[in-house]
Amino acid sequence: MCPCGLVRSGNFSHGNPVPATNPSFDSNPIPQTDKSWISNPIPPQDPTFNSNPVTWTPSPAHFGNVIGGGVLPTLPTPTFSPVAGSYSSIQSVTITSANSTAIYYTTDGSTPTTGSTLYTGAISVSTSETIKAIGVATGYSNSAVGSAAYTISLGYGAYKTVTIHKAQVPSNQTQFPVLFTGTYSYLADVAHGGSVTNANGYDIIFSSTNNPDGSGKIAFERVAWDNTTGQVTFYFPAALSSSADTVVYLLYGNSAVTTDQSNKTAVWDANFLQVNHLVEATGAQLMDSTSNGNNSTANTGSTQTTGYWGKALSVAAAGACNVTFPQLVTSGNMIATFSCWFKTGSGGSSPYKAALYNAYAAGPQGPYFYVFNSPAFTLYAGGNNVGAIDEPVEDGAWHYGSVAVNFTLATQSSRLDGYTNTSSSGIGSSSGAWATGSLNGDSTSPILNIQELRISKIERSADWQTIEYNNMSVPSSFYAVA
């Protein structure tokens, strides 16, 4: 064997091959211990070998998908700032993932892939959502999915613009109580496909602005809210203009609201003595919405029924004074406006049925307005029939009646639907408790249905009465919701 460790298979000489049988090949053999064939041998333990070692850190990019037979390192899971949680303002969310050259994310809770949205900067989160993200880089395995759920409660999440048409307003009015009623699917609760979150509908308000925080909230009264259909009845005061449309905002969908936001007594100006919507259950006390507290003192023989909108009071034909209210007048020098919606049919031996009248213990007295069998709509005052409007009313349809009367000046202005009558004669005076129902104890008179009874201590103008009728007769024409 040669010193280099190769196995010799024949005879050799320096420079020229020697036949294997040439004996001269072995004549001058190189001693096994002769090291002269290596000019500058390096001892195996020469310390200069390690004096300047070369350090090399292999890059994964040099090895494809494996390093020394191993799997690529995995990128860190993306992190989010601010962290997941509940917030009361819009959040600007940033995503980071160390060593990643790209981040992909979703906001609908689905698992992100490299086909998802590429992260290029902070994400504005204005509604409740879950962000998921992955980090990606060449030479690394994709990161695990990072996830952050944000609950955003900005206040009121939605609004509608309520525009009251100037054409419905013959003259400017201050603090006019607007009826807002109808069925709006978005005003159902969340469980029924709507956007209202509170179980009592407390997160429905009216506002002078569309600010999500509800900072422009105005007074309103909630009379009815159906959580399954979104059918509502509200009232709110508005300064109405005859020259420009009036805009009010309906805000809803605020999960942070847990208390009632309404203020019904602030809806009705100080000139209202009594406002009864007459929507209560059968036999229940009929509540006054003003701050005067003129609730019914008796309610017998009446039931709840379907009104022109919402609910109404049905007075049975069982005699006079089925329903009574407190005494509002203590002298004969009375100035007042009465209005309500009513429905009745024909028949009965009594010549009339009253929607509202002033009752003594000895029997009904004026003023009151009632329905003749003639038929006609009439104001009766101090023993005289005045302000008669000879239009059919005993037709089983709903009608609006309004009377403004001044007993001092002996004047009155009556309105029946679209008809008016004014006079200045025969106005008498009286005082006592108010009542509603059929008169003279006539048990044969048809049932009288009544809704939205209002009494004011001033003469409301003819324009005011016109606006009341326009608003309540066809609400969808009085305002638009968009």
URQUI-V920218 format. One record per helix or strand of 3 or more residues. SS is the DSSP state (A for helix, B for strand). FROM is the first residue (numbers start at 0). LEN is the number of residues. If there is no record, write none. Layout:
# URQUI-V920218
SS|FROM|LEN  SS|FROM|LEN
This chain:
# URQUI-V920218
A|22|4  A|46|4  A|59|4  B|78|3  B|84|3  B|90|6  B|101|5  B|122|3  B|128|8  B|145|7  B|157|7  A|165|3  B|172|11  A|184|3  A|189|3  B|203|4  B|219|6  B|230|10  B|245|7  A|263|3  B|271|5  B|295|4  B|301|5  B|310|5  B|322|5  B|334|9  B|351|9  B|362|10  B|375|6  B|383|6  B|398|8  B|410|6  B|418|5  B|432|6  B|447|9  A|461|12  A|474|4  B|478|3
